[in-house]
């Protein structure tokens, strides 16, 4: 619920449909004084934030940007 709420706030602030995971992680740390990676590793060891978001396709869409 924290993730969904924070993403909605970012959508309103940026007027963009997309939020970069790196930016979101920084915003999460500022707001909750916790690293998103620590939360993920506590509740889902061996997974990363992208893995968790991918489990909920009705709530989150992941788009991998090409490195080049």
N, CA, C and O atoms as CSV, one atom per row, in Angstrom:
chain,resi,resn,atom,element,x,y,z
A,1,UNK,N,N,0.834,-1.197,0.000
A,1,UNK,CA,C,0.000,0.000,0.000
A,1,UNK,C,C,0.872,1.252,0.000
A,1,UNK,O,O,0.535,2.243,-0.647
A,2,UNK,N,N,2.005,1.210,0.731
A,2,UNK,CA,C,2.914,2.353,0.735
A,2,UNK,C,C,3.434,2.616,-0.670
A,2,UNK,O,O,3.504,3.764,-1.108
A,3,UNK,N,N,3.793,1.571,-1.362
A,3,UNK,CA,C,4.352,1.701,-2.706
A,3,UNK,C,C,3.316,2.296,-3.654
A,3,UNK,O,O,3.614,3.234,-4.394
A,4,UNK,N,N,2.114,1.757,-3.631
A,4,UNK,CA,C,1.062,2.266,-4.511
A,4,UNK,C,C,0.762,3.728,-4.213
A,4,UNK,O,O,0.613,4.527,-5.138
A,5,UNK,N,N,0.673,4.084,-2.953
A,5,UNK,CA,C,0.384,5.465,-2.581
A,5,UNK,C,C,1.479,6.420,-3.013
A,5,UNK,O,O,1.201,7.513,-3.508
A,6,UNK,N,N,2.705,6.012,-2.828
A,6,UNK,CA,C,3.833,6.862,-3.199
A,6,UNK,C,C,3.932,7.017,-4.713
A,6,UNK,O,O,4.265,8.095,-5.205
A,7,UNK,N,N,3.648,5.960,-5.445
A,7,UNK,CA,C,3.651,6.053,-6.908
A,7,UNK,C,C,2.551,7.000,-7.376
A,7,UNK,O,O,2.769,7.789,-8.296
A,8,UNK,N,N,1.389,6.934,-6.767
A,8,UNK,CA,C,0.303,7.855,-7.130
A,8,UNK,C,C,0.702,9.303,-6.869
A,8,UNK,O,O,0.394,10.185,-7.671
A,9,UNK,N,N,1.385,9.553,-5.752
A,9,UNK,CA,C,1.873,10.899,-5.453
A,9,UNK,C,C,2.861,11.363,-6.519
A,9,UNK,O,O,2.804,12.510,-6.964
A,10,UNK,N,N,3.753,10.488,-6.923
A,10,UNK,CA,C,4.740,10.840,-7.951
A,10,UNK,C,C,4.059,11.129,-9.284
A,10,UNK,O,O,4.479,12.033,-10.007
A,11,UNK,N,N,3.022,10.378,-9.616
A,11,UNK,CA,C,2.273,10.634,-10.848
A,11,UNK,C,C,1.679,12.040,-10.827
A,11,UNK,O,O,1.735,12.762,-11.822
A,12,UNK,N,N,1.120,12.415,-9.706
A,12,UNK,CA,C,0.520,13.743,-9.591
A,12,UNK,C,C,1.573,14.844,-9.691
A,12,UNK,O,O,1.349,15.868,-10.336
A,13,UNK,N,N,2.719,14.630,-9.054
A,13,UNK,CA,C,3.787,15.641,-9.063
A,13,UNK,C,C,4.426,15.811,-10.434
A,13,UNK,O,O,4.733,16.930,-10.844
A,14,UNK,N,N,4.624,14.709,-11.140
A,14,UNK,CA,C,5.350,14.765,-12.404
A,14,UNK,C,C,4.435,14.805,-13.625
A,14,UNK,O,O,4.892,15.132,-14.721
A,15,UNK,N,N,3.183,14.488,-13.463
A,15,UNK,CA,C,2.229,14.397,-14.569
A,15,UNK,C,C,2.713,13.407,-15.630
A,15,UNK,O,O,2.413,13.554,-16.815
A,16,UNK,N,N,3.454,12.409,-15.192
A,16,UNK,CA,C,3.968,11.378,-16.092
A,16,UNK,C,C,3.358,10.044,-15.709
A,16,UNK,O,O,3.084,9.780,-14.538
A,17,UNK,N,N,3.151,9.212,-16.712
A,17,UNK,CA,C,2.595,7.889,-16.452
A,17,UNK,C,C,3.654,6.926,-15.930
A,17,UNK,O,O,3.324,5.863,-15.404
A,18,UNK,N,N,4.921,7.295,-16.073
A,18,UNK,CA,C,6.020,6.410,-15.693
A,18,UNK,C,C,6.826,6.997,-14.539
A,18,UNK,O,O,7.047,8.205,-14.463
A,19,UNK,N,N,7.256,6.119,-13.650
A,19,UNK,CA,C,8.146,6.506,-12.552
A,19,UNK,C,C,9.335,5.551,-12.598
A,19,UNK,O,O,9.163,4.334,-12.528
A,20,UNK,N,N,10.535,6.102,-12.716
A,20,UNK,CA,C,11.721,5.243,-12.730
A,20,UNK,C,C,11.916,4.621,-11.359
A,20,UNK,O,O,11.743,5.276,-10.331
A,21,UNK,N,N,12.279,3.349,-11.360
A,21,UNK,CA,C,12.474,2.638,-10.101
A,21,UNK,C,C,13.582,3.284,-9.277
A,21,UNK,O,O,13.476,3.347,-8.053
A,22,UNK,N,N,14.634,3.761,-9.917
A,22,UNK,CA,C,15.727,4.410,-9.187
A,22,UNK,C,C,15.242,5.675,-8.491
A,22,UNK,O,O,15.612,5.937,-7.347
A,23,UNK,N,N,14.422,6.454,-9.174
A,23,UNK,CA,C,13.860,7.670,-8.577
A,23,UNK,C,C,12.902,7.305,-7.441
A,23,UNK,O,O,12.926,7.909,-6.369
A,24,UNK,N,N,12.070,6.315,-7.699
A,24,UNK,CA,C,11.121,5.885,-6.682
A,24,UNK,C,C,11.842,5.421,-5.419
A,24,UNK,O,O,11.405,5.726,-4.309
A,25,UNK,N,N,12.932,4.692,-5.578
A,25,UNK,CA,C,13.704,4.219,-4.431
A,25,UNK,C,C,14.222,5.384,-3.598
A,25,UNK,O,O,14.214,5.324,-2.368
A,26,UNK,N,N,14.671,6.437,-4.262
A,26,UNK,CA,C,15.165,7.628,-3.552
A,26,UNK,C,C,14.037,8.313,-2.795
A,26,UNK,O,O,14.206,8.703,-1.640
A,27,UNK,N,N,12.895,8.457,-3.438
A,27,UNK,CA,C,11.736,9.098,-2.813
A,27,UNK,C,C,11.270,8.274,-1.612
A,27,UNK,O,O,10.925,8.830,-0.569
A,28,UNK,N,N,11.263,6.953,-1.762
A,28,UNK,CA,C,10.862,6.057,-0.675
A,28,UNK,C,C,11.790,6.245,0.524
A,28,UNK,O,O,11.329,6.319,1.663
A,29,UNK,N,N,13.091,6.323,0.270
A,29,UNK,CA,C,14.061,6.485,1.349
A,29,UNK,C,C,13.856,7.807,2.080
A,29,UNK,O,O,13.935,7.859,3.307
A,30,UNK,N,N,13.595,8.863,1.334
A,30,UNK,CA,C,13.373,10.172,1.954
A,30,UNK,C,C,12.109,10.146,2.812
A,30,UNK,O,O,12.109,10.636,3.942
A,31,UNK,N,N,11.045,9.580,2.277
A,31,UNK,CA,C,9.769,9.606,2.992
A,31,UNK,C,C,9.746,8.673,4.205
A,31,UNK,O,O,9.229,9.040,5.261
A,32,UNK,N,N,10.303,7.471,4.058
A,32,UNK,CA,C,10.192,6.472,5.127
A,32,UNK,C,C,11.503,6.209,5.872
A,32,UNK,O,O,11.533,5.400,6.799
A,33,UNK,N,N,12.574,6.879,5.479
A,33,UNK,CA,C,13.899,6.701,6.081
A,33,UNK,C,C,14.346,5.239,6.047
A,33,UNK,O,O,15.025,4.765,6.958
A,34,UNK,N,N,13.961,4.539,4.995
A,34,UNK,CA,C,14.326,3.137,4.789
A,34,UNK,C,C,14.690,2.922,3.329
A,34,UNK,O,O,14.109,3.534,2.433
A,35,UNK,N,N,15.654,2.049,3.104
A,35,UNK,CA,C,15.984,1.676,1.735
A,35,UNK,C,C,14.956,0.666,1.255
A,35,UNK,O,O,14.637,-0.288,1.965
A,36,UNK,N,N,14.448,0.869,0.075
A,36,UNK,CA,C,13.470,-0.050,-0.501
A,36,UNK,C,C,14.056,-1.459,-0.604
A,36,UNK,O,O,13.348,-2.446,-0.400
A,37,UNK,N,N,15.334,-1.549,-0.917
A,37,UNK,CA,C,15.976,-2.859,-1.038
A,37,UNK,C,C,15.974,-3.618,0.295
A,37,UNK,O,O,15.881,-4.845,0.305
A,38,UNK,N,N,16.077,-2.895,1.420
A,38,UNK,CA,C,16.027,-3.555,2.729
A,38,UNK,C,C,14.645,-4.133,3.005
A,38,UNK,O,O,14.519,-5.227,3.556
A,39,UNK,N,N,13.628,-3.403,2.625
A,39,UNK,CA,C,12.252,-3.880,2.814
A,39,UNK,C,C,12.022,-5.131,1.968
A,39,UNK,O,O,11.473,-6.123,2.446
A,40,UNK,N,N,12.445,-5.070,0.713
A,40,UNK,CA,C,12.254,-6.212,-0.187
A,40,UNK,C,C,13.000,-7.429,0.338
A,40,UNK,O,O,12.444,-8.527,0.371
A,41,UNK,N,N,14.257,-7.249,0.753
A,41,UNK,CA,C,15.032,-8.396,1.221
A,41,UNK,C,C,14.478,-8.984,2.515
A,41,UNK,O,O,14.624,-10.181,2.761
A,42,UNK,N,N,13.847,-8.159,3.340
A,42,UNK,CA,C,13.261,-8.662,4.579
A,42,UNK,C,C,12.044,-9.544,4.309
A,42,UNK,O,O,11.903,-10.616,4.898
A,43,UNK,N,N,11.165,-9.086,3.416
A,43,UNK,CA,C,9.915,-9.798,3.170
A,43,UNK,C,C,10.002,-10.815,2.034
A,43,UNK,O,O,9.188,-11.736,1.959
A,44,UNK,N,N,10.986,-10.650,1.151
A,44,UNK,CA,C,11.159,-11.570,0.019
A,44,UNK,C,C,12.636,-11.796,-0.241
A,44,UNK,O,O,13.180,-11.271,-1.213
A,45,UNK,N,N,13.293,-12.569,0.610
A,45,UNK,CA,C,14.725,-12.805,0.435
A,45,UNK,C,C,15.051,-13.363,-0.957
A,45,UNK,O,O,14.345,-14.227,-1.478
A,46,UNK,N,N,16.119,-12.854,-1.533
A,46,UNK,CA,C,16.538,-13.310,-2.853
A,46,UNK,C,C,15.849,-12.611,-4.003
A,46,UNK,O,O,16.169,-12.870,-5.164
A,47,UNK,N,N,14.920,-11.740,-3.708
A,47,UNK,CA,C,14.194,-10.996,-4.748
A,47,UNK,C,C,14.666,-9.546,-4.753
A,47,UNK,O,O,15.327,-9.090,-3.820
A,48,UNK,N,N,14.314,-8.829,-5.821
A,48,UNK,CA,C,14.570,-7.397,-5.849
A,48,UNK,C,C,13.240,-6.675,-6.062
A,48,UNK,O,O,12.209,-7.315,-6.272
A,49,UNK,N,N,13.265,-5.368,-6.009
A,49,UNK,CA,C,12.025,-4.586,-6.106
A,49,UNK,C,C,11.294,-4.864,-7.417
A,49,UNK,O,O,10.066,-4.951,-7.436
A,50,UNK,N,N,12.038,-5.004,-8.507
A,50,UNK,CA,C,11.414,-5.272,-9.798
A,50,UNK,C,C,10.663,-6.601,-9.768
A,50,UNK,O,O,9.570,-6.708,-10.324
A,51,UNK,N,N,11.242,-7.610,-9.123
A,51,UNK,CA,C,10.570,-8.914,-9.006
A,51,UNK,C,C,9.244,-8.791,-8.263
A,51,UNK,O,O,8.243,-9.395,-8.651
A,52,UNK,N,N,9.251,-8.011,-7.204
A,52,UNK,CA,C,8.037,-7.831,-6.394
A,52,UNK,C,C,6.961,-7.120,-7.201
A,52,UNK,O,O,5.805,-7.541,-7.202
A,53,UNK,N,N,7.332,-6.051,-7.884
A,53,UNK,CA,C,6.359,-5.299,-8.688
A,53,UNK,C,C,5.792,-6.156,-9.814
A,53,UNK,O,O,4.615,-6.038,-10.155
A,54,UNK,N,N,6.624,-7.014,-10.390
A,54,UNK,CA,C,6.185,-7.881,-11.485
A,54,UNK,C,C,5.131,-8.894,-11.029
A,54,UNK,O,O,4.363,-9.397,-11.850
A,55,UNK,N,N,5.090,-9.193,-9.739
A,55,UNK,CA,C,4.095,-10.133,-9.214
A,55,UNK,C,C,2.682,-9.557,-9.216
A,55,UNK,O,O,1.709,-10.292,-9.051
A,56,UNK,N,N,2.570,-8.253,-9.401
A,56,UNK,CA,C,1.264,-7.589,-9.332
A,56,UNK,C,C,0.974,-6.826,-10.625
A,56,UNK,O,O,0.929,-5.596,-10.614
A,57,UNK,N,N,0.779,-7.536,-11.736
A,57,UNK,CA,C,0.573,-6.865,-13.026
A,57,UNK,C,C,-0.703,-6.028,-13.095
A,57,UNK,O,O,-0.808,-5.141,-13.943
A,58,UNK,N,N,-1.661,-6.290,-12.232
A,58,UNK,CA,C,-2.880,-5.477,-12.218
A,58,UNK,C,C,-2.622,-4.109,-11.593
A,58,UNK,O,O,-3.375,-3.165,-11.832
A,59,UNK,N,N,-1.561,-3.999,-10.795
A,59,UNK,CA,C,-1.251,-2.747,-10.106
A,59,UNK,C,C,-0.053,-2.005,-10.688
A,59,UNK,O,O,-0.003,-0.775,-10.656
A,60,UNK,N,N,0.917,-2.757,-11.221
A,60,UNK,CA,C,2.161,-2.155,-11.686
A,60,UNK,C,C,2.526,-2.673,-13.072
A,60,UNK,O,O,2.299,-3.841,-13.391
A,61,UNK,N,N,3.085,-1.803,-13.878
A,61,UNK,CA,C,3.596,-2.180,-15.194
A,61,UNK,C,C,5.078,-1.858,-15.198
A,61,UNK,O,O,5.487,-0.760,-14.821
A,62,UNK,N,N,5.867,-2.810,-15.621
A,62,UNK,CA,C,7.317,-2.617,-15.657
A,62,UNK,C,C,7.744,-2.523,-17.121
A,62,UNK,O,O,7.376,-3.350,-17.955
A,63,UNK,N,N,8.526,-1.494,-17.399
A,63,UNK,CA,C,9.076,-1.317,-18.745
A,63,UNK,C,C,10.582,-1.227,-18.596
A,63,UNK,O,O,11.094,-0.312,-17.951
A,64,UNK,N,N,11.292,-2.177,-19.191
A,64,UNK,CA,C,12.743,-2.194,-19.125
A,64,UNK,C,C,13.294,-1.332,-20.252
A,64,UNK,O,O,13.055,-1.603,-21.429
A,65,UNK,N,N,14.038,-0.285,-19.880
A,65,UNK,CA,C,14.637,0.609,-20.864
A,65,UNK,C,C,15.908,-0.036,-21.397
A,65,UNK,O,O,16.715,-0.555,-20.626
A,66,UNK,N,N,16.084,-0.005,-22.703
A,66,UNK,CA,C,17.265,-0.567,-23.337
A,66,UNK,C,C,18.501,0.211,-22.906
A,66,UNK,O,O,18.492,1.442,-22.916
A,67,UNK,N,N,19.572,-0.499,-22.523
A,67,UNK,CA,C,20.801,0.147,-22.039
A,67,UNK,C,C,21.431,1.057,-23.078
A,67,UNK,O,O,22.046,2.064,-22.725
A,68,UNK,N,N,21.291,0.723,-24.345
A,68,UNK,CA,C,21.905,1.555,-25.381
A,68,UNK,C,C,21.034,2.754,-25.685
A,68,UNK,O,O,21.386,3.573,-26.534
